[in-house]
């Protein structure tokens, strides 16, 4: 009878091999996210339908034009939040304490609950003399950064104008990085590690101003909107009685500055644990097959007479089972492996998780 199952021994399994893998954050392994000769149709794009419907809340950014390219995928979203509700129009029927229940207040509350400890009611930034009311948020798509964004391995350029017509070399912008290179003991809260967003390039900080907070484990960048706007010469619109829901889209304004600078480099980071299984097949094992084509249907003998006393089979697949013989995983060999009584085999199966 052909051998079907074989138990792993204590020397056949090596557990706990952990590797840190860093790779480009954006779709199609583009890095930086920027138009180039290698990727002529890649850049920063939005959907006109999405902007018209929810641009006052947030703006999705694609790496290709979603209106003409089926390969377009969301890379990140840009949003504006205000803790007192300014910067967007609320429900005209609300009165009293609910009069400021607007999209910007909801966005601010959402990220406050997600990123700050329960005792913190507002985002505060190092170096600011007072707590600002408004924030800009860049939220990386969850499918893009896997476990985390690689700290110290990203750079975002935001233009000092919304026009990208000038040549790349002459465009005016501010480059932003995190201070992980100088901060060996970051703050850790419910959203994971927290670093400051500062001005700089290539991992080198320039100046001491803190423009925001970077949460690598949550994939979120929170900017001090007041400081960012003043530094870029960009105004943020506030609500007034004459404003309409389509007139206030501060997130779209920031997107136009990001698009004009056309540069966002970032890498994802994940820890992959590998377990190695050594499948040892001795010369006397697995030399027969349960495949019906291996024997004749009438007598049960070998279909081919030259296999008598010298059967030959080819290993193509290794199945891994639990204690109840339930199939858990399948390993495919790159090519069939000949197995006879005169040949032994050692196959290493690597399981990543």
SEMARMI-996903 format. One line per 5 residues: for each residue x, y, z of N, C-alpha, C. Coordinates in steps of 0.1 Angstrom, whole numbers, plus 2048, in hexadecimal, padded with zeros to 3 digits. Example, Ala and Ser with C-alpha at 12.3 -4.5 7.8 and 13.67 -1.06 7.14 Angstrom:
# SEMARMI-996903
884/7C7/84E/87B/7D3/84E/884/7DF/84E; 880/7EA/847/889/7F5/847/881/800/84F $
//
This chain:
# SEMARMI-996903
809/7F4/800/800/800/800/809/80C/800; 805/816/7F8/80D/823/7F8/80C/82A/805; 817/830/809/817/838/815/810/845/812; 807/84A/81B/800/856/819/804/861/822; 806/85E/82F/809/868/839/816/865/840 $
81D/870/844/82A/86E/84B/82B/87A/855; 82E/877/862/82E/881/86C/83C/888/86B; 83B/895/86E/848/89D/870/84E/89A/87D; 85B/898/87D/862/896/88A/867/8A4/88F; 86C/8A4/89C/871/8B0/8A2/87C/8B8/89A $
883/8B0/892/88E/8B7/88B/88A/8BB/87D; 87D/8B9/87A/878/8BC/86C/872/8C9/86B; 870/8D0/876/868/8DD/876/871/8E8/87D; 873/8F3/876/87A/8FE/87C/870/90A/87D; 86D/90F/889/863/919/88B/86A/926/88F $
863/931/88B/867/93E/890/871/946/888; 872/944/87C/87B/94C/873/873/958/86F; 877/964/874/870/970/872/878/97A/869; 872/97F/85E/879/988/855/870/995/854; 877/9A0/854/870/9AD/851/871/9B0/842 $
866/9B2/83C/865/9B4/82E/860/9C3/82B; 868/9CA/824/864/9D8/820/863/9D9/811; 858/9DE/80C/856/9DF/7FE/84E/9EC/7FB; 84E/9F0/7EE/847/9FC/7EA/838/9FC/7EE; 834/A07/7F3/826/A08/7F8/81B/A08/7EE $
81E/A0D/7E2/814/A10/7D8/811/A05/7CF; 806/A05/7C8/803/9FB/7BE/80D/9FA/7B3; 80E/9EE/7AE/818/9EB/7A3/826/9ED/7A7; 829/9EE/7B5/836/9F0/7BA/83D/9FD/7B6; 834/A07/7B3/839/A14/7AF/83E/A1B/7BC $
84A/A21/7BB/84F/A28/7C7/85B/A31/7C2; 859/A3F/7C3/84E/A46/7C9/841/A46/7C0; 836/A49/7C6/82A/A4B/7BE/82C/A58/7B7; 82F/A58/7AA/832/A63/7A3/832/A5F/794; 82E/A68/78B/82F/A65/77D/83D/A65/778 $
840/A5B/770/84E/A5A/76B/84D/A53/75D; 859/A53/756/859/A4C/749/856/A3D/74A; 85A/A37/756/857/A29/757/848/A26/75A; 841/A30/760/833/A2E/763/82C/A3B/75E; 82A/A3D/751/825/A4A/74C/817/A4D/750 $
80F/A43/754/801/A46/757/7FE/A45/766; 809/A45/76E/808/A44/77D/80A/A51/783; 802/A54/78D/803/A61/794/7F9/A62/79F; 7F2/A6E/7A0/7E9/A71/7AA/7DB/A74/7A3; 7D1/A6C/7A5/7C4/A6E/79F/7B9/A6D/7A8 $
7AE/A74/7A6/7A2/A72/7AD/796/A6F/7A4; 78C/A6A/7AA/77F/A68/7A3/776/A74/7A4; 772/A79/798/76A/A85/799/75C/A82/79F; 757/A76/79E/74B/A72/7A4/74C/A72/7B3; 757/A6C/7B8/75A/A6B/7C6/75C/A79/7CC $
763/A82/7C6/766/A8F/7CB/759/A97/7CC; 750/A96/7C1/744/A9D/7C2/73A/A98/7CC; 73B/A8C/7D0/731/A86/7D9/737/A87/7E8; 743/A84/7EA/749/A84/7F8/756/A8C/7F9; 758/A95/7F0/765/A9D/7F1/765/AA5/7FD $
75A/AA9/803/75A/AB1/80F/75E/AA8/81B; 75E/A9B/81A/762/A92/824/770/A8D/822; 773/A87/817/780/A82/814/782/A80/805; 78E/A7E/801/791/A7D/7F3/79A/A71/7F1; 795/A67/7E9/79E/A5B/7E6/7A7/A5F/7DB $
7B4/A5A/7DD/7BE/A5C/7D3/7C2/A4F/7CC; 7C2/A4F/7BF/7C5/A43/7B7/7D3/A45/7B1; 7D9/A39/7AD/7E6/A3A/7A6/7E5/A3B/797; 7D9/A38/792/7D6/A3A/784/7C8/A40/783; 7C5/A45/778/7B8/A4C/776/7AC/A43/777 $
7A4/A43/781/799/A39/782/78E/A3B/778; 78E/A46/771/784/A48/767/787/A43/759; 794/A3E/758/798/A39/74B/7A1/A2D/74C; 7A5/A29/758/7AE/A1D/759/7A8/A14/764; 7A5/A07/75F/79F/9FD/768/7A9/9F9/773 $
7B6/9FB/771/7C0/9F7/77B/7C2/A01/786; 7BA/A0C/786/7BB/A16/790/7B8/A11/79E; 7C0/A13/7A8/7BD/A0F/7B5/7BF/A1A/7BF; 7B7/A1A/7CA/7B9/A24/7D4/7C6/A22/7DC; 7CD/A2D/7DD/7DA/A2D/7E5/7D9/A33/7F2 $
7D2/A3E/7F3/7D0/A44/800/7C4/A4E/7FF; 7C0/A53/80A/7B5/A5D/80B/7B9/A69/812; 7B4/A75/80E/7B7/A82/815/7AB/A87/81B; 7AB/A8B/827/79F/A91/82E/7A3/A9D/836; 799/AA5/839/79B/AB1/842/791/AAF/84E $
796/AB1/85A/78E/AB0/866/78F/ABD/86E; 784/AC0/875/784/ACC/87E/77C/AC9/88A; 782/ACA/896/77C/AC5/8A2/770/ACE/8A6; 76E/ADA/8A1/763/AE2/8A4/759/AE3/898; 75C/ADB/88E/752/ADA/883/753/AE3/878 $
75D/AEC/878/75F/AF5/86D/765/AEF/861; 764/AF5/855/76A/AEF/849/760/AE7/841; 754/AE6/845/74A/ADF/83D/73C/AE2/842; 732/AE0/83A/725/AE4/83E/71D/AD8/844; 717/ADB/84F/70F/AD1/857/701/AD0/853 $
6F9/AC9/85A/6EB/AC8/857/6E4/AD5/85B; 6DD/ADB/852/6D7/AE8/855/6CC/AE7/85F; 6C8/ADB/862/6BD/AD9/86B/6C2/AD8/87A; 6CF/AD6/87C/6D4/AD5/889/6D5/AE2/890; 6D2/AE2/89D/6D2/AEE/8A5/6D9/AEC/8B2 $
6DC/AF6/8B9/6E2/AF5/8C7/6F0/AEF/8C6; 6F2/AE5/8CF/6FF/ADF/8D1/702/AD6/8C5; 6F9/AD3/8BC/6FC/ACB/8B0/6FE/AD3/8A4; 6FF/AE0/8A5/700/AE8/899/70D/AE6/892; 717/AE1/898/724/ADF/892/727/AD0/88E $
71C/AC8/88E/71D/ABB/889/71F/ABA/87A; 72B/ABC/876/72F/ABC/868/738/AB1/864; 73A/AAF/857/744/AA4/853/752/AA6/859; 757/AB2/85A/764/AB4/85F/765/AB1/86E; 75B/AB3/875/75B/AAF/883/75A/AA0/885 $
753/A9A/87C/752/A8B/87D/760/A85/879; 766/A8B/86F/774/A86/86B/77E/A87/877; 77D/A93/87D/787/A96/888/784/A8C/893; 777/A89/897/774/A80/8A1/778/A72/89E; 776/A6E/891/77A/A61/88D/788/A5E/88F $
791/A67/88B/79F/A64/88C/7A4/A67/89B; 79D/A6F/8A2/7A1/A71/8B0/79E/A63/8B8; 792/A5D/8B5/78F/A51/8BB/798/A45/8B7; 79D/A46/8AA/7A5/A3B/8A5/7B4/A3C/8AA; 7B9/A48/8AB/7C7/A4A/8AD/7CB/A4F/8BB $
7C2/A56/8C2/7C6/A5C/8CF/7C1/A53/8DB; 7C8/A54/8E6/7C4/A4D/8F2/7B6/A53/8F6; 7AE/A4B/8FE/7A1/A50/902/7A1/A5D/909; 7AC/A60/910/7AC/A6D/918/7AF/A79/910; 7B4/A77/903/7B7/A83/8FB/7AB/A87/8F3 $
7A8/A93/8F3/79C/A98/8EC/7A0/A9F/8DF; 7AD/AA2/8DC/7B1/AA9/8D0/7BF/AA5/8CD; 7C3/AA7/8C0/7D0/AA5/8BB/7D9/AB1/8BF; 7E4/AAE/8C5/7EE/AB8/8C9/7FB/AB5/8C2; 803/ABF/8BF/80F/ABE/8B7/81A/AC5/8BF $
826/ABE/8BF/831/AC3/8C6/835/AD1/8C0; 838/ADB/8C9/83C/AE8/8C4/830/AF2/8C2; 824/AED/8C2/818/AF6/8C0/815/AFC/8CD; 813/B09/8CD/80F/B10/8DA/801/B0E/8DE; 7F9/B0A/8D4/7EB/B06/8D7/7E6/AFB/8CF $
7DC/AF4/8D3/7D7/AE8/8CC/7CE/AED/8C0; 7D2/AEA/8B4/7CB/AEE/8A9/7BD/AE7/8A7; 7B4/AED/8A1/7A7/AE7/89F/7A6/ADE/894; 7AE/AE0/889/7AC/AD8/87D/7B8/AD0/87A; 7B6/AC5/872/7C0/ABC/86E/7BE/AB8/860 $
7C9/AB5/859/7C8/AAE/84C/7CD/A9F/84E; 7C6/A96/848/7C9/A88/84A/7CC/A81/83D; 7D7/A7A/83C/7DA/A71/831/7D9/A63/836; 7CF/A5B/831/7CD/A4E/836/7D1/A44/82B; 7DB/A3C/82D/7E0/A33/823/7D6/A27/822 $
7D3/A23/816/7CA/A17/814/7CF/A0B/81C; 7C7/A04/823/7CB/9F9/82C/7D2/9EE/824; 7CD/9EC/818/7D3/9E1/810/7E1/9E4/80B; 7E5/9F1/80C/7F2/9F5/807/7FD/9F3/811; 7FB/9F5/81D/806/9F5/827/808/9E8/82F $
7FF/9DE/82D/800/9D2/834/801/9D4/843; 80C/9D1/849/80D/9D2/858/80F/9E1/85C; 818/9E8/855/81B/9F6/859/822/9FD/84E; 823/A0A/84F/82C/A12/846/839/A12/84C; 844/A11/844/851/A10/849/856/A1E/84D $
858/A20/85B/85C/A2D/860/869/A31/85A; 86B/A3E/857/877/A42/851/879/A3F/843; 86F/A39/83D/870/A35/82F/865/A3B/826; 861/A46/82A/857/A4D/821/85A/A5C/820; 855/A62/816/857/A70/814/84C/A75/80B $
845/A80/810/83A/A86/809/83D/A94/806; 83B/A98/7FA/83D/AA6/7F6/82F/AAD/7F3; 82D/AB8/7F9/821/ABF/7F7/824/ACD/7F1; 81E/AD0/7E6/821/ADC/7DF/81D/AE9/7E6; 824/AF4/7E4/820/B01/7E9/815/B08/7E0 $
812/B01/7D5/807/B05/7CC/800/AF9/7C7; 7F4/AFB/7C1/7ED/AEF/7BC/7EF/AED/7AE; 7F9/AF4/7A8/7FC/AF2/79A/808/AE9/798; 807/AE0/78F/812/AD7/78D/818/AD9/77F; 816/AE5/779/81A/AE7/76B/829/AE9/76A $
830/AEE/775/83E/AF0/774/846/AE3/774; 852/AE4/76F/85A/AD7/76F/85C/AD2/77D; 85F/AC5/77E/860/ABF/78B/86B/AC6/793; 876/ACA/78C/882/ACF/793/87F/ADD/798; 875/AE4/793/872/AF2/797/866/AF3/7A0 $
85F/AE8/7A2/853/AE9/7AA/857/AEC/7B9; 84E/AF4/7BF/850/AF8/7CD/848/AF0/7D6; 84E/AEA/7DF/847/AE0/7E8/84F/ADF/7F6; 848/AD9/7FF/84F/AD6/80C/84F/AC6/80D; 85A/AC1/810/85B/AB2/812/859/AAE/820 $
852/AA4/823/84F/AA0/830/853/A91/832; 859/A8F/83E/85E/A82/842/85A/A80/851; 85D/A75/857/85B/A73/865/868/A74/86D; 868/A76/87A/874/A77/882/879/A6A/888; 875/A5F/882/879/A52/888/888/A50/889 $
88F/A56/880/89E/A55/880/8A4/A5B/88C; 89E/A66/891/8A3/A6C/89D/89B/A69/8AA; 890/A61/8A8/888/A5E/8B4/889/A4F/8B6; 891/A4B/8BF/893/A3C/8C2/889/A37/8CC; 881/A40/8D2/877/A3C/8DC/86A/A43/8D9 $
863/A3E/8CF/857/A45/8CB/84C/A43/8D5; 842/A4C/8D5/836/A4A/8DD/82E/A3E/8D7; 828/A37/8E0/820/A2B/8DC/812/A2D/8E3; 807/A2D/8DB/7FA/A2D/8E1/7F1/A23/8DA; 7E4/A24/8DB/7DB/A1A/8D7/7DC/A17/8C7 $
7E1/A21/8C0/7E3/A20/8B2/7F1/A1B/8AE; 7F9/A18/8B8/807/A14/8B5/811/A1F/8B7; 81C/A1E/8B0/826/A28/8B1/822/A36/8AB; 828/A40/8B0/825/A4E/8AB/832/A55/8A9; 834/A5B/89D/840/A63/89A/83B/A71/896 $
844/A7A/897/840/A88/892/843/A89/883; 83B/A91/87C/83D/A94/86E/845/AA1/86E; 850/AA1/867/858/AAC/866/85C/AAF/858; 862/ABB/855/867/ABE/848/875/AB7/846; 877/AB2/83A/884/AAB/838/883/AA3/82B $
88E/A9D/828/88F/A94/81C/89A/A8A/81E; 898/A7E/818/8A2/A74/819/8A5/A70/827; 89C/A71/830/89E/A6D/83E/8A5/A78/846; 8A8/A83/841/8AF/A8E/848/8A5/A99/84B; 8A3/A9C/858/89A/AA7/85C/89F/AB4/859 $
897/ABE/855/89B/ACB/853/892/AD4/85B; 897/ADC/865/890/AE4/86E/88A/ADC/879; 883/AE4/882/87E/ADD/88E/86F/ADD/88F; 868/AE2/885/859/AE3/885/853/AD5/884; 849/AD2/88C/842/AC6/88B/834/AC9/884 $
833/AC2/879/827/AC5/870/81B/ABB/873; 81E/AB0/87A/814/AA7/87C/818/A9A/883; 810/A90/883/813/A83/88A/811/A78/880; 81B/A6E/881/81B/A63/878/819/A56/880; 80F/A4E/87B/80B/A42/882/80E/A36/878 $
81A/A31/879/81E/A26/86F/816/A1A/870; 811/A16/87C/80A/A0A/87E/7FB/A0B/879; 7F6/A18/879/7E9/A1A/874/7E8/A1F/866; 7F4/A23/860/7F4/A28/852/7EE/A35/851; 7F0/A3E/85B/7E9/A4B/85B/7F3/A56/85D $
7F2/A61/856/7FA/A6E/858/7F0/A78/85C; 7F2/A7F/867/7E9/A8A/86C/7F1/A96/86C; 7ED/AA0/864/7F4/AAD/863/7ED/AB8/86B; 7F5/AC0/871/7F0/ACD/877/7EC/AD6/86C; 7DF/AD7/869/7DA/ADE/85D/7DD/AEC/85E $
7DD/AF2/869/7E1/B01/86A/7EF/B03/866; 7F8/AFB/86C/806/AFD/868/809/AFA/85A; 803/AEF/855/805/AEB/848/800/AF5/83E; 7F4/AFA/840/7EF/B04/837/7F7/B11/837; 7FB/B16/842/803/B22/843/811/B20/83C $
817/B14/83D/824/B11/837/823/B10/828; 818/B0B/823/816/B0A/815/80F/B15/80E; 80A/B1F/816/803/B2A/811/7F5/B26/80C; 7EF/B1C/813/7E2/B16/80F/7D8/B1A/819; 7CC/B1F/814/7C2/B22/81E/7B8/B17/81F $
7B3/B15/82B/7A8/B0B/82D/79B/B13/82F; 791/B0E/828/784/B15/829/77C/B11/835; 775/B1B/83B/76C/B18/846/75E/B1A/842; 755/B15/84A/747/B15/847/742/B24/84A; 739/B28/841/731/B34/844/723/B32/83E $
71B/B3C/841/70D/B3A/83D/70A/B3A/82E; 714/B3F/826/713/B3F/818/719/B33/811; 720/B2B/819/727/B1F/813/71D/B14/810; 721/B0C/806/719/B01/802/722/AF4/804; 71C/AE9/804/723/ADC/806/72E/ADA/7FC $
72C/AE0/7EF/736/ADE/7E5/741/AE8/7E5; 740/AF2/7EE/749/AFD/7EE/755/AFA/7F7; 754/AF1/800/75E/AEF/80A/764/AE1/809; 770/AE0/803/776/AD3/801/785/AD4/804; 788/AD6/811/796/AD9/814/79F/ACD/811 $
799/AC1/812/7A1/AB5/80F/7A5/AB5/800; 79C/AB9/7F8/79F/ABA/7E9/7AA/AC4/7E7; 7AA/ACF/7EF/7B4/AD9/7ED/7C2/AD4/7F1; 7C3/ACC/7FB/7D0/AC6/7FF/7D4/ABC/7F4; 7CA/AB4/7EF/7CE/AAA/7E4/7D4/AB1/7D8 $
7CF/ABD/7D5/7D4/AC4/7C9/7E3/AC8/7CC; 7E6/ACB/7D8/7F4/ACF/7DB/7FD/AC2/7DB; 7F8/AB7/7DF/7FF/AAA/7DF/801/AA6/7D0; 7F7/AA7/7C8/7F8/AA4/7BA/801/AAD/7B3; 802/AB9/7B6/80B/AC3/7B0/81A/ABF/7B2 $
81D/ABB/7BE/82B/AB7/7C1/82E/AAA/7BC; 824/AA1/7BA/826/A94/7B3/831/A8B/7B9; 831/A8A/7C6/83C/A81/7CC/837/A7C/7D9; 835/A6F/7DA/832/A69/7E7/839/A5B/7E7; 844/A5A/7EE/84C/A4E/7EF/849/A47/7FD $
847/A3A/7FD/844/A33/809/846/A25/807; 848/A1D/812/84A/A0F/812/842/A09/81D; 83D/9FD/81A/836/9F5/825/840/9EC/82C; 83C/9E8/838/844/9DF/83F/83C/9D4/846; 840/9C8/845/839/9BD/84C/843/9B3/851 $
840/9AC/85C/848/9A1/861/842/994/85D; 849/98C/856/844/97F/851/84B/974/859; 843/96C/860/848/960/867/848/954/85E; 853/94D/85E/854/941/855/857/935/85D; 850/92A/85A/853/91D/860/857/914/854 $
862/90D/857/868/904/84D/865/8F6/850; 85F/8EE/847/85C/8E0/849/865/8D8/83F; 86D/8CF/845/876/8C7/83D/86F/8B9/83A; 86B/8B7/82E/864/8AA/82A/86E/8A1/826; 871/896/82E/87C/88D/82B/875/880/825 $
878/87C/819/872/871/813/87E/867/810; 87E/85C/818/888/852/816/886/849/80A; 890/841/807/88F/839/7FB/883/82F/7FB; 87E/82B/807/874/821/807/866/827/808; 865/834/808/858/83B/80B/853/841/7FE $
846/841/7FD/83E/849/7F2/843/844/7E4; 845/837/7E2/848/832/7D5/83D/82D/7CD; 831/82E/7D3/825/82A/7CC/81B/835/7CC; 810/833/7C4/806/83D/7C3/7F8/837/7C4; 7EF/83F/7CA/7E1/83B/7CB/7D9/840/7BE $
7E0/846/7B5/7D9/84A/7A9/7D5/83E/7A1; 7C8/83D/79D/7C3/831/796/7CB/82E/789; 7D2/837/783/7D9/834/777/7E6/82D/77A; 7EA/82B/787/7F6/824/78A/7F5/815/789; 7E8/810/78A/7E6/802/789/7DB/7FF/77F $
7DA/7F2/77C/7CF/7EE/773/7C2/7ED/77A; 7B7/7EF/773/7AA/7EF/77A/7A5/7E1/77D; 7AA/7D7/776/7A5/7CA/778/7AC/7C2/783; 7B9/7C1/782/7C1/7B9/78B/7C8/7C1/797; 7C9/7CE/795/7CF/7D6/7A0/7DE/7D5/79F $
7E4/7D0/794/7F2/7CF/792/7F7/7DC/78C; 804/7DD/78B/80A/7E8/784/806/7E9/776; 802/7F5/771/7FE/7F7/764/80A/7F4/75A; 816/7F8/75E/822/7F6/756/82B/7EB/75C; 82E/7E1/755/836/7D6/75B/844/7DA/75F $
84A/7E4/759/857/7E8/75D/857/7EE/76B; 84C/7F1/771/84C/7F7/77E/84C/7EC/789; 84B/7DF/785/84B/7D4/78F/859/7D4/795; 85A/7D4/7A2/866/7D5/7AA/86E/7E2/7A8; 868/7EB/7A0/86F/7F8/79E/865/803/79A $
85B/805/7A3/851/80F/7A0/858/81D/7A0; 852/826/798/857/834/797/84B/83D/798; 84C/847/7A0/842/852/7A1/848/85F/7A1; 840/86A/79F/845/877/79F/83E/87F/7AA; 846/885/7B3/840/88E/7BD/83D/89C/7B7 $
830/8A0/7B9/82C/8AD/7B4/826/8B6/7BF; 821/8B0/7C9/81A/8B8/7D3/81C/8B2/7E1; 81D/8BB/7EB/81E/8B6/7F9/812/8BC/801; 80B/8B3/807/7FF/8B8/80F/803/8B8/81D; 7FF/8C2/825/802/8C3/833/7F5/8C2/83B $
7F4/8B9/844/7E8/8B5/84B/7E9/8B7/85A; 7DD/8B9/860/7DD/8B9/86F/7DC/8AB/875; 7DB/8AA/882/7DA/89D/888/7CE/895/885; 7C4/89B/87F/7B8/894/87B/7B8/891/86C; 7C4/893/866/7C5/890/857/7BD/89A/84F $
7BB/8A6/854/7B4/8B0/84C/7BF/8B9/845; 7BD/8BB/838/7C7/8C2/830/7C7/8D1/834; 7D3/8D6/837/7D4/8E4/83B/7DB/8ED/831; 7E5/8E7/82A/7ED/8EF/821/7F2/8E5/816; 7F5/8EB/80A/7FA/8E4/7FF/807/8EB/7FA $
811/8E3/7F8/81E/8E9/7F2/820/8E2/7E5; 822/8EB/7DB/824/8E6/7CD/833/8E6/7CA; 838/8DC/7C4/846/8DC/7C0/847/8E3/7B3; 853/8E9/7B0/855/8F1/7A4/855/8E8/798; 859/8DB/79A/859/8D1/78F/857/8C3/795 $
852/8BA/78E/850/8AC/793/85E/8A6/797; 85E/89F/7A2/86A/899/7A8/869/88A/7A7; 872/884/7A0/872/875/79F/875/86E/7AC; 86D/864/7AF/86F/85C/7BC/86F/84E/7B9; 879/846/7BC/87A/838/7BB/880/832/7C8 $
882/824/7C8/888/81E/7D3/897/822/7D4; 89C/827/7C9/8AB/82B/7C9/8AD/83A/7CB; 8A2/841/7CD/8A3/850/7CF/89C/854/7DB; 8A3/85E/7E2/89C/864/7EE/89B/873/7EB; 892/87A/7F3/88F/888/7F0/88E/88F/7FD $
893/89C/7FD/891/8A5/808/88B/8B2/803; 87F/8B5/807/878/8C1/802/876/8CA/80E; 87A/8D7/80C/877/8E1/817/86B/8E9/813; 861/8E9/81C/855/8F1/81A/855/8FD/824; 854/909/81E/854/915/826/846/91B/827 $
841/91C/833/834/922/836/836/930/83C; 831/93A/835/832/948/83A/824/94C/83F; 824/954/84A/818/959/84F/81B/965/858 $
//
